[in-house]
Amino acid sequence: MIIITIITITTIIIIITIIIITIIITITITIITTINIIIIIRWFLHTEPLNNPPYDVMNCITDRPRTNFEQCFFLQSTMMTE
């Protein structure tokens, strides 16, 4: 009887631990995905100011404010082909 009780208790503890780990992993993945979606949306919505100086490829990665995505992508792709 004692052995069955011990096995039952350890099984319940293992199941609860697995459930808690699964919940933590799910929450972490959700947070990371949400942050990435917000970054992508902000990237697409960000527009170039009118007084921006002439653009070079490094501004695409480092400087703020950034130009729009199409211009950035176009300049990077032309740099790669040359």
Summary of the structure (lengths in Angstrom):
residues: 82
radius of gyration: 25.4
end to end distance: 78.2
largest distance: 81.2
contacts: 153
relative contact order: 0.07
helix: 76%
strand: 0%
